[in-house]
């Protein structure tokens, strides 16, 4: 599954400015996916959608845990 590829991409991009730079310059989701694939990561549109949903849920989950 490519979800692990997305996690690997994020981890490595956080640590490596040379990897992060081309990803930051992407102006669309399609461009981001193309650049990620050219860099050797098999990330899909579905992976990004899941990551966005998880990111949006995190504040609600953290607030519920604090209550």
C-alpha positions as protocol buffer text, in pm:
chain_id: "A"
residue {
  index: 1
  type: UNK
  ca { x: 0 y: 0 z: 0 }
}
residue {
  index: 2
  type: UNK
  ca { x: 123 y: 345 z: -79 }
}
residue {
  index: 3
  type: UNK
  ca { x: 16 y: 498 z: 255 }
}
residue {
  index: 4
  type: UNK
  ca { x: 353 y: 390 z: 395 }
}
residue {
  index: 5
  type: UNK
  ca { x: 516 y: 563 z: 98 }
}
residue {
  index: 6
  type: UNK
  ca { x: 343 y: 886 z: 192 }
}
residue {
  index: 7
  type: UNK
  ca { x: 465 y: 852 z: 549 }
}
residue {
  index: 8
  type: UNK
  ca { x: 818 y: 787 z: 421 }
}
residue {
  index: 9
  type: UNK
  ca { x: 798 y: 1089 z: 188 }
}
residue {
  index: 10
  type: UNK
  ca { x: 685 y: 1318 z: 470 }
}
residue {
  index: 11
  type: UNK
  ca { x: 952 y: 1193 z: 710 }
}
residue {
  index: 12
  type: UNK
  ca { x: 1231 y: 1224 z: 455 }
}
residue {
  index: 13
  type: UNK
  ca { x: 1113 y: 1564 z: 327 }
}
residue {
  index: 14
  type: UNK
  ca { x: 1108 y: 1698 z: 684 }
}
residue {
  index: 15
  type: UNK
  ca { x: 1472 y: 1596 z: 722 }
}
residue {
  index: 16
  type: UNK
  ca { x: 1606 y: 1684 z: 376 }
}
residue {
  index: 17
  type: UNK
  ca { x: 1568 y: 2037 z: 236 }
}
residue {
  index: 18
  type: UNK
  ca { x: 1681 y: 1918 z: -109 }
}
residue {
  index: 19
  type: UNK
  ca { x: 1385 y: 1681 z: -118 }
}
residue {
  index: 20
  type: UNK
  ca { x: 1143 y: 1929 z: 37 }
}
residue {
  index: 21
  type: UNK
  ca { x: 1220 y: 2210 z: -209 }
}
residue {
  index: 22
  type: UNK
  ca { x: 1072 y: 2059 z: -528 }
}
residue {
  index: 23
  type: UNK
  ca { x: 764 y: 1946 z: -337 }
}
residue {
  index: 24
  type: UNK
  ca { x: 704 y: 2296 z: -198 }
}
residue {
  index: 25
  type: UNK
  ca { x: 706 y: 2445 z: -546 }
}
residue {
  index: 26
  type: UNK
  ca { x: 417 y: 2231 z: -667 }
}
residue {
  index: 27
  type: UNK
  ca { x: 112 y: 2436 z: -759 }
}
residue {
  index: 28
  type: UNK
  ca { x: -141 y: 2154 z: -784 }
}
residue {
  index: 29
  type: UNK
  ca { x: -215 y: 1812 z: -645 }
}
residue {
  index: 30
  type: UNK
  ca { x: -140 y: 1658 z: -984 }
}
residue {
  index: 31
  type: UNK
  ca { x: 199 y: 1828 z: -996 }
}
residue {
  index: 32
  type: UNK
  ca { x: 277 y: 1716 z: -640 }
}
residue {
  index: 33
  type: UNK
  ca { x: 198 y: 1355 z: -727 }
}
residue {
  index: 34
  type: UNK
  ca { x: 413 y: 1371 z: -1040 }
}
residue {
  index: 35
  type: UNK
  ca { x: 708 y: 1518 z: -851 }
}
residue {
  index: 36
  type: UNK
  ca { x: 672 y: 1263 z: -571 }
}
residue {
  index: 37
  type: UNK
  ca { x: 669 y: 980 z: -825 }
}
residue {
  index: 38
  type: UNK
  ca { x: 973 y: 1120 z: -1005 }
}
residue {
  index: 39
  type: UNK
  ca { x: 1149 y: 1123 z: -669 }
}
residue {
  index: 40
  type: UNK
  ca { x: 1070 y: 753 z: -629 }
}
residue {
  index: 41
  type: UNK
  ca { x: 762 y: 758 z: -404 }
}
residue {
  index: 42
  type: UNK
  ca { x: 445 y: 575 z: -509 }
}
residue {
  index: 43
  type: UNK
  ca { x: 196 y: 814 z: -351 }
}
residue {
  index: 44
  type: UNK
  ca { x: -163 y: 827 z: -473 }
}
residue {
  index: 45
  type: UNK
  ca { x: -440 y: 1083 z: -470 }
}
residue {
  index: 46
  type: UNK
  ca { x: -624 y: 853 z: -228 }
}
residue {
  index: 47
  type: UNK
  ca { x: -330 y: 863 z: 17 }
}
residue {
  index: 48
  type: UNK
  ca { x: -336 y: 1242 z: 19 }
}
residue {
  index: 49
  type: UNK
  ca { x: -713 y: 1247 z: 73 }
}
residue {
  index: 50
  type: UNK
  ca { x: -679 y: 1010 z: 370 }
}
residue {
  index: 51
  type: UNK
  ca { x: -396 y: 1219 z: 514 }
}
residue {
  index: 52
  type: UNK
  ca { x: -603 y: 1537 z: 482 }
}
residue {
  index: 53
  type: UNK
  ca { x: -901 y: 1374 z: 657 }
}
residue {
  index: 54
  type: UNK
  ca { x: -679 y: 1245 z: 937 }
}
residue {
  index: 55
  type: UNK
  ca { x: -519 y: 1587 z: 979 }
}
residue {
  index: 56
  type: UNK
  ca { x: -861 y: 1751 z: 1006 }
}
residue {
  index: 57
  type: UNK
  ca { x: -974 y: 1499 z: 1269 }
}
residue {
  index: 58
  type: UNK
  ca { x: -666 y: 1536 z: 1489 }
}
residue {
  index: 59
  type: UNK
  ca { x: -768 y: 1858 z: 1669 }
}
residue {
  index: 60
  type: UNK
  ca { x: -1109 y: 1709 z: 1751 }
}
residue {
  index: 61
  type: UNK
  ca { x: -951 y: 1391 z: 1883 }
}
residue {
  index: 62
  type: UNK
  ca { x: -698 y: 1582 z: 2091 }
}
residue {
  index: 63
  type: UNK
  ca { x: -972 y: 1804 z: 2235 }
}
residue {
  index: 64
  type: UNK
  ca { x: -1179 y: 1498 z: 2326 }
}
residue {
  index: 65
  type: UNK
  ca { x: -880 y: 1342 z: 2500 }
}
residue {
  index: 66
  type: UNK
  ca { x: -824 y: 1655 z: 2708 }
}
residue {
  index: 67
  type: UNK
  ca { x: -1188 y: 1669 z: 2821 }
}
